[in-house]
Amino acid sequence: MKMVVSLFTVLALLGCEAPRSRRTVRSLGQNSDSLNKATPAITDDGISLASGEVSGATSENYIPEEIRHCKWSSDGQTGFADNHYHLGEYTVCQSNTNEKKIYIQVKNPMSTERLCIYPTTNSGSESWYIGPAKCVHLYEAKKIYTLEMVVESYYQQRPLTGVMMMKDLSHHYPFPFDSYQAVRATTAYQECIRRSQASIPDPRYCQAFVQVGQYRYVTFR
């Protein structure tokens, strides 16, 4: 029996906020019981490298019609949609014509570390990641980068309603992680999910992940 990867435990702890720029996403077409029948296939460490770093980038003065519902910076310094201590000022937006296309613009370029983004879906208070993380470098503040998210075949009929983002860096997570050994954020996040889905759930891993706080969860609805 395969097991669903649920973000319910994480979301209960995160107290996350939706971005100010939103789009309406269709409701789920299946009941939540069906989620217990599959799990997303992921790479060994849950990370998928984006080909050529990103799928593409908009020109400095052109905003595609499909993302004009979101707020963008015209100078790379002001006008971003949101601000968070983990990412700084940024805008992340879902295309209104292709929900697998995610656009992102950041004030603080990420040329040394990558930003890892997991696609997620949700039903009520429960949320699941529905494909592997895509990790990319964001070299310029003014550019709007495009990522084509991968959704596993089992979840093709479900809407992509959010993203979980974290820098591809290592941190010292408190117990029950080994606090003497730095752990990659993606590894800690996946361990949190795995432990929360064990036959005897252990929420301490999610609590440790949240305590360090090196992530940003965003919903598009």
C-alpha positions as CSV (number, residue, x, y, z in Angstrom):
1,M,0.0,0.0,0.0
2,K,1.5,3.3,-1.1
3,M,1.1,6.2,1.3
4,V,0.2,9.8,0.6
5,V,2.7,12.5,1.4
6,S,0.6,14.9,3.5
7,L,1.5,18.4,4.5
8,F,-1.3,18.6,7.1
9,T,1.0,18.5,10.1
10,V,3.2,21.1,8.6
11,L,0.4,23.5,7.7
12,A,-1.1,23.2,11.1
13,L,2.2,24.6,12.5
14,L,3.1,27.1,9.8
15,G,0.2,29.5,10.1
16,C,1.0,30.4,6.5
17,E,-0.4,33.4,4.6
18,A,-1.5,33.6,1.0
19,P,0.1,36.2,-1.2
20,R,-1.7,39.4,-1.9
21,S,-1.9,38.5,-5.7
22,R,-4.2,35.5,-6.0
23,R,-6.0,33.5,-8.7
24,T,-9.0,31.4,-8.3
25,V,-8.3,27.7,-8.6
26,R,-11.0,25.1,-9.3
27,S,-12.1,22.9,-6.4
28,L,-10.9,19.3,-6.1
29,G,-12.8,16.7,-8.0
30,Q,-12.1,13.8,-5.7
31,N,-12.7,13.2,-2.0
32,S,-9.7,13.2,0.3
33,D,-10.0,9.4,0.9
34,S,-8.5,8.8,-2.5
35,L,-5.3,10.6,-1.4
36,N,-4.4,7.6,0.7
37,K,-3.8,5.5,-2.3
38,A,-0.6,7.0,-3.8
39,T,2.5,8.9,-3.1
40,P,4.5,11.2,-5.4
41,A,7.6,9.7,-7.0
42,I,10.6,11.8,-6.1
43,T,14.3,11.7,-6.8
44,D,16.7,10.4,-4.2
45,D,16.8,13.7,-2.4
46,G,13.5,15.0,-3.6
47,I,15.1,17.6,-5.9
48,S,14.8,18.0,-9.6
49,L,17.3,20.4,-11.3
50,A,15.7,22.8,-13.7
51,S,17.1,22.5,-17.2
52,G,19.2,25.5,-18.0
53,E,18.6,26.8,-14.4
54,V,15.1,28.1,-15.4
55,S,12.6,27.5,-18.2
56,G,13.1,31.1,-19.3
57,A,12.9,34.7,-18.2
58,T,10.8,37.6,-19.3
59,S,12.4,40.7,-20.8
60,E,12.9,43.6,-18.5
61,N,9.9,45.6,-19.8
62,Y,7.4,42.8,-20.8
63,I,4.9,41.2,-18.5
64,P,3.0,38.3,-20.1
65,E,-0.8,38.5,-20.1
66,E,-1.1,35.3,-18.1
67,I,0.6,36.9,-15.0
68,R,-0.6,40.5,-15.2
69,H,-3.0,39.8,-12.3
70,C,0.1,39.7,-10.0
71,K,2.2,42.6,-8.8
72,W,5.7,42.9,-10.2
73,S,8.7,45.2,-9.6
74,S,9.7,47.4,-12.6
75,D,13.1,48.4,-11.2
76,G,14.1,45.3,-9.2
77,Q,14.0,47.4,-6.0
78,T,10.4,48.3,-5.3
79,G,6.9,47.1,-6.0
80,F,7.2,43.4,-5.1
81,A,4.1,41.6,-3.9
82,D,5.4,40.2,-0.6
83,N,8.3,40.3,1.8
84,H,9.5,37.4,4.0
85,Y,12.6,37.1,6.1
86,H,13.7,33.9,4.3
87,L,13.5,35.3,0.8
88,G,13.4,39.0,1.2
89,E,11.0,40.9,-1.1
90,Y,9.6,38.8,-3.9
91,T,6.6,38.0,-6.1
92,V,5.6,34.4,-6.9
93,C,2.7,34.0,-9.3
94,Q,0.8,31.2,-11.0
95,S,-0.1,31.5,-14.7
96,N,-3.9,31.9,-15.2
97,T,-3.6,29.8,-18.4
98,N,-1.3,27.0,-17.3
99,E,-1.3,26.2,-13.5
100,K,2.0,24.3,-13.8
101,K,3.8,27.5,-14.8
102,I,5.1,29.4,-11.8
103,Y,6.7,32.8,-12.2
104,I,9.0,34.3,-9.6
105,Q,10.9,37.6,-9.1
106,V,13.2,38.4,-6.2
107,K,14.9,41.5,-4.9
108,N,17.8,39.6,-3.6
109,P,19.4,37.5,-6.3
110,M,20.3,33.9,-5.5
111,S,23.5,33.2,-7.5
112,T,25.3,31.0,-5.0
113,E,22.5,29.0,-3.4
114,R,19.4,27.7,-5.3
115,L,15.8,28.2,-4.4
116,C,13.9,24.9,-4.2
117,I,10.2,24.9,-5.0
118,Y,7.7,22.1,-4.4
119,P,4.3,22.1,-6.1
120,T,1.4,21.5,-3.7
121,T,-2.3,20.9,-3.8
122,N,-4.8,21.2,-1.0
123,S,-8.3,20.2,0.2
124,G,-9.6,22.1,3.1
125,S,-7.0,22.3,5.8
126,E,-4.9,19.4,4.2
127,S,-2.2,19.9,1.6
128,W,0.1,17.6,-0.3
129,Y,3.1,18.1,-2.5
130,I,2.3,16.6,-5.8
131,G,5.7,16.5,-7.5
132,P,9.4,16.9,-6.8
133,A,11.0,20.1,-5.9
134,K,12.6,22.1,-8.7
135,C,15.8,24.0,-7.6
136,V,17.0,27.0,-9.5
137,H,19.4,29.9,-9.4
138,L,17.8,33.4,-9.7
139,Y,20.7,35.6,-10.9
140,E,19.0,38.9,-11.4
141,A,16.6,41.0,-9.4
142,K,14.7,42.6,-12.2
143,K,13.9,39.5,-14.3
144,I,10.8,37.4,-13.9
145,Y,11.8,33.8,-14.0
146,T,9.6,31.0,-15.3
147,L,9.5,27.4,-13.9
148,E,7.5,24.6,-15.3
149,M,6.5,22.4,-12.4
150,V,6.4,18.6,-12.6
151,V,3.2,17.0,-11.4
152,E,3.2,13.2,-10.9
153,S,0.8,11.2,-13.1
154,Y,-1.5,10.2,-10.2
155,Y,-2.1,13.9,-9.5
156,Q,-2.7,15.1,-13.0
157,Q,-6.4,15.7,-12.3
158,R,-5.7,17.8,-9.2
159,P,-5.1,21.5,-9.2
160,L,-1.7,23.0,-8.3
161,T,-2.8,25.4,-5.5
162,G,0.4,26.4,-3.9
163,V,4.2,26.1,-3.5
164,M,6.6,25.3,-0.7
165,M,9.8,27.2,-1.1
166,M,13.2,27.0,0.7
167,K,16.8,27.8,-0.1
168,D,19.0,24.8,-0.8
169,L,21.1,25.3,2.3
170,S,21.9,23.2,5.4
171,H,20.9,24.1,8.9
172,H,21.3,22.7,12.4
173,Y,17.8,21.5,13.3
174,P,17.0,20.8,17.0
175,F,16.2,17.4,18.5
176,P,15.1,14.9,17.3
177,F,17.4,15.7,14.4
178,D,21.1,15.4,15.2
179,S,21.8,19.0,16.2
180,Y,25.6,18.5,15.7
181,Q,25.1,17.8,12.0
182,A,23.8,20.3,9.5
183,V,20.9,19.0,7.4
184,R,19.8,20.3,4.1
185,A,16.4,22.1,4.3
186,T,14.9,19.8,1.7
187,T,16.0,16.7,3.6
188,A,14.6,18.0,6.9
189,Y,11.3,18.9,5.2
190,Q,11.0,15.5,3.7
191,E,11.9,13.8,7.0
192,C,9.2,15.9,8.6
193,I,6.6,14.6,6.1
194,R,7.9,11.0,6.4
195,R,7.7,11.0,10.2
196,S,4.3,12.5,10.2
197,Q,3.0,9.7,8.0
198,A,4.6,6.9,10.0
199,S,2.3,4.2,11.6
200,I,3.0,6.0,14.9
201,P,3.2,9.7,13.8
202,D,6.0,11.7,15.3
203,P,5.3,15.5,15.0
204,R,8.6,16.5,16.6
205,Y,10.4,16.5,13.2
206,C,7.9,19.0,11.8
207,Q,8.1,21.1,14.9
208,A,11.9,21.2,14.5
209,F,11.6,22.1,10.9
210,V,9.2,24.9,11.7
211,Q,11.3,26.1,14.6
212,V,14.3,26.8,12.3
213,G,11.9,28.6,10.0
214,Q,13.9,28.5,6.8
215,Y,11.0,28.1,4.3
216,R,8.1,30.0,2.8
217,Y,4.8,28.4,2.0
218,V,2.5,30.3,-0.4
219,T,-1.1,29.4,-1.6
220,F,-2.7,30.7,-4.8
221,R,-6.3,30.5,-3.5
